[in-house]
Amino acid sequence: LGVIMYEMLIGYPPFCSETPQETYKKVMNWKETLIFPPEVPISERAKDLILRFCCEWEHRIGAPGVEEIKTNPFFEGVDWEHIRERPAAIPIEIKSIDDTSNFDEFPESDILKSAVTTGNHPETDYKNKDWVFINYTYKRFEGLTARGAIPSYLKSGK
């Protein structure tokens, strides 16, 4: 939750790196690598909550229960008892399973171009393909089914 909160407030992930190995190193050394850039001012309450989410599990906020999170100063003024009764701040309408109309439009960028051209088919015109699924991956965990970690009724697809 702290990483998501950081990205929402700062605008980019806290442990972003060129390679997964570098990202892993940053996560493992979070005390040295988790920094709050001075050019993006956020409140001390927000910083404290992010740090309380991004720490060892035994010290993490909410470990003893959700009440610890609800009473954190960052959430001062939140009416937790009636929060589900409030209407959404921005009502959205989802037209189909792949509807992305509720997201901002981004101009064609080098990032999108490189994501497409580094695949197996560089000549593919991404505008005519399932562009909403660019960089989406799916891995089957057959090792789990072989060890019996997945119930047999799920194996048959029923």
Secondary structure by P-SEA (a helix, b strand, c coil): caaaaaaaaccccccccccaaaaaaaaaaccccccccccccccaaaaaaaaaaccccccccccccccccccccccccccccccccccccbbbbbccccccccbbbbcccaaaaaaaaacccccccccccccccccbbbbbaaaaaaaccccccccccc
